[in-house]
Amino acid sequence: MDTAMQEATTFMFWVMIFGIAGLISMISFAWFFSENEVRRRLAKKHRPKESMKEQKL
Protein backbone atom coordinates (compact mmCIF):
# COMPACT_ATOMS: atom_id res chain seq x y z
CA MET A 1 0.00 0.00 0.00
CA ASP A 2 2.81 2.39 0.92
CA THR A 3 4.68 1.78 -2.35
CA ALA A 4 1.45 2.15 -4.36
CA MET A 5 0.71 5.47 -2.66
CA GLN A 6 4.27 6.62 -3.31
CA GLU A 7 3.99 5.64 -6.99
CA ALA A 8 0.64 7.45 -7.27
CA THR A 9 2.00 10.63 -5.68
CA THR A 10 5.12 10.62 -7.88
CA PHE A 11 2.93 10.00 -10.94
CA MET A 12 0.65 12.92 -10.02
CA PHE A 13 3.74 15.08 -9.39
CA TRP A 14 5.16 14.32 -12.86
CA VAL A 15 1.73 14.81 -14.50
CA MET A 16 1.45 18.21 -12.79
CA ILE A 17 4.96 19.24 -13.91
CA PHE A 18 4.38 18.13 -17.52
CA GLY A 19 0.93 19.73 -17.53
CA ILE A 20 2.31 23.09 -16.36
CA ALA A 21 5.22 22.87 -18.85
CA GLY A 22 2.81 22.02 -21.68
CA LEU A 23 0.51 24.88 -20.73
CA ILE A 24 3.40 27.38 -20.66
CA SER A 25 4.76 26.13 -23.99
CA MET A 26 1.29 26.30 -25.58
CA ILE A 27 0.73 29.86 -24.30
CA SER A 28 4.18 31.00 -25.45
CA PHE A 29 3.68 29.36 -28.86
CA ALA A 30 0.25 30.98 -29.27
CA TRP A 31 1.67 34.38 -28.22
CA PHE A 32 4.61 33.99 -30.64
CA PHE A 33 2.23 33.02 -33.47
CA SER A 34 -0.09 35.97 -32.77
CA GLU A 35 2.92 38.34 -32.62
CA ASN A 36 4.08 37.05 -36.02
CA GLU A 37 0.56 37.50 -37.45
CA VAL A 38 0.40 41.09 -36.13
CA ARG A 39 3.85 41.86 -37.57
CA ARG A 40 2.84 40.38 -40.94
CA ARG A 41 -0.35 42.48 -41.05
CA LEU A 42 1.55 45.63 -40.05
CA ALA A 43 4.21 44.87 -42.67
CA LYS A 44 1.50 44.42 -45.33
CA LYS A 45 -0.10 47.73 -44.33
CA HIS A 46 3.18 49.66 -44.17
CA ARG A 47 4.88 48.22 -47.28
CA PRO A 48 3.04 50.40 -49.85
CA LYS A 49 3.74 53.57 -47.81
CA GLU A 50 7.42 52.68 -47.55
CA SER A 51 7.62 51.91 -51.27
CA MET A 52 5.91 55.26 -52.03
CA LYS A 53 8.45 57.08 -49.85
CA GLU A 54 11.28 55.26 -51.62
CA GLN A 55 9.81 56.20 -55.03
CA LYS A 56 9.54 59.87 -53.96
CA LEU A 57 13.17 59.85 -52.77
N, C-alpha and C positions, 0 to 999 in steps of 0.2 A: 504493500500500500504506500509506504514511504517513497520508494523508488518511482512508483507510478505518479504520485503527486509531484515529485521533483521533475520528472519528465514533462508532465503537463505544464508546470510553471515555466520551465525553460522553453517549451514549445510556444506558449503564449508570449513570453518575453521576446523571442525571435520574430514571431508574427507581428508583434507591436512595432519592433524596430524596422522590419521590412515594410510594414504598412506606412509608417511615418516617412521612411526614405522614399517610397514610391509616390506618396502624396506630394512631397517636396519636389521631386523630380518632375512629376506631372504639372505642378503649378509653374515651375520655372520654365518648362518646355512650352506651356501654353503662353506664358508671358513673353518669352523669346519670340514665338511665332507671331503673336499679336504685334509686338514691336516691329518685326520685319514687315508685316502687312502695312502698318502705319507708315513706315519709312518708304515702302514701295508706292503707296498712294500719294504721299507728299512729293516723292521724286517725280511721279507722273504729272502731278499738278504743276510743279515748279520747272520741269524741263522746258516747256515751250517759252516761258518767260526768260529763262537763262539763255536759250538759243536766240531769242529776239534781242536780248542785250548784246550777245556776241555779234549778231549780224549788224547792229547799230555801230558797235565799236569797229 
